[in-house]
Amino acid sequence: MKHDKQVTQYLRLYDDLKQTRAAWAKTWKELSAYVAPTRGLFETDTPNDGRRINHKVLLDSSAGLAAEVLSAGMMSGLTSPARSWFRLSLRPEELTRLQGVSEWLLEVTKRLETAFSKSNLYGVLHGFYHEIAVFGTAAFLLEENFETGVRARLFTAGEYVLGVDDKGTVNTFGREFSMRPKQLMRHFGTAVLPPAIKREAAEGKARSYKVIHLILPNEERDFSKTDNRNFAYRSVYFLTDGTLLRESGYHEFPVIAARWEVKNSAESYGRGPGWKCLGDVKMLQKMQKTKLVALDKNTNPPMMVSANVQGEVNLLPGGITRYSGTTDAAVKPAYQVQPDLTALDNAIEQVRSTIKAHFFADVFTMLSSLPMQQMTAAEVAERHEEKMLVLGPVLERLKTELLDPLVTRTLHILLRQGMLPPAPQWVQGIPMNIEYISMIAQAQKAAGLRTLAQGVAYASLLSQTCPAVLQEIDYRKALEEGLGQLGLSYLLKSPLPLVAAQNNVSPCNKVTQKTIQSTAKRAE
């Protein structure tokens, strides 16, 4: 065939990626069995097999519940469908506040939010957070859809392979799935199929064939051509026998893949809370099994039966067991079992608390467990912010590997579909800045806002001794910084200055129209 040599290279690359994944799959299988029994697809599994949960292994579901709390908390705190969680701006910020620009940015944001809500994205994101919490790695495919703008497809652990570049950024994706002859004909056409598959499709045979889908950087890209085979990323479908089914491409890397944390930039997959508490989860199952055995022996102890017993021993309530002896008891416990269930329950609860802490369940359930009647609103807010700071490193990685690629790719897709309003002429070509204003993002920023407020309060305290101190404070800058921390910098009017109300304080510094015009001229 024409592409035999190239497909052989693709097969070799896919096999190498599978070998890398094999080192991670063993732990994924354990995590699937002990924490998320409904997730994970491995080589021994088949789609639609209706796999049952092994309750002989999974006796306590505390870890699964903690993972659900974490995924729900990340969903509502980072990408809630009920409220805005991002906004667009330009750099420098003065450009955003110019007449016409802010309205255009707001309209673009609304259309992005509409595309997200009309598609299946939010349902996929909930599963994405659950995958990354348990397995440490999660991925979904974001493709164009002419009805909703975009459409997402979630993958589960063991279903796909990932590869990274020299900077540690995921840039290669592959997966393997089965298709029947008629499905192959319907999706790829008859021209690319071997004669044997065509005959089986005509005969209606149900034999399955392995299809491999690989997405990778297009290193042989010809920039003078604009067809889909010369896009930035190449997408190829082929059979394991070397038959090339389809070759196309993507403008941007279409797979949103994120890792909870990685040891170094060479790792393709990450480790998450599930990895850290797997030993605790196994210990919890062992302890629950021990408790059940103790309870069983306490309520139904092993018995000793006299040789004089006639017939079967009847251990049912009110049952009668006949024996011929006159002094010795016919049936009695072999030994007394008196387990310390209170101590065992306390030990189990400690392990549960450790598992919940690993999954940050205590962070997201904090407000419901605090004695609210004994705390002020400020104290509640401060504790909430302190808890959210624990998630700081993880949220920064999710911003880089999930949120930024998601918003950027959707923006490019809608732009190519003509679903965005035209930009004002003099800001065209200026890159947009994505600012996140979700609840968790604002809680992260609130720590900086408290520091700013303390600084201003300190200056006010000094002004009681020396009123001239207040003239040294740039209140306009302080207001911009504070509103920026809250994600509300768009509320500022420019170039109107703030006016001091009392104490003969000089007016706050302002951004003049001349500065804005010069910035706009440089942008052109």
Secondary structure, DSSP 4 states (H G I P E B T S, - for coil): -TTHHHHHHHHHHHHHHHHHHHHHHHHHHHHHHHT-TT----TT--TT--PPP-TTT----HHHHHHHHHHHHHHHHHS-TTS--EEEEESSHHHHTSTTHHHHHHHHHHHHHHHHHHTTHHHHHHHHHHHHHHHSEEEEEEEEETTTEEEEEEE-TTSEEEEE-TTS-EEEEEEEEEE-HHHHHHHH-STTS-HHHHHHHHHT----EEEEEEEEE-TT--TT--SGGGSSEEEEEEETTS-EEEEEEESS--EEEEES--SSTT-SS---HHHHTHHHHHHHHHHHHHHHHHHHHHHS--EEE-TTEES----STT---EE--SSS-SEEESS-----HHHHHHHHHHHHHHHHHHTTHHHHTHHHHS-GGGS-HHHHHHHHHHHHHTTHHHHHHHIIIIIHHHHHHHHHHHHHTT-SPPPPGGGTTPPEEEEE-SHHHHHHHHHHHHHHHHHHHHHHHHHTT-GGGGGGS-HHHHHHHHHHHTT-GGG--SSPPP---STTPPPPP---HHHHHHHHHHH-
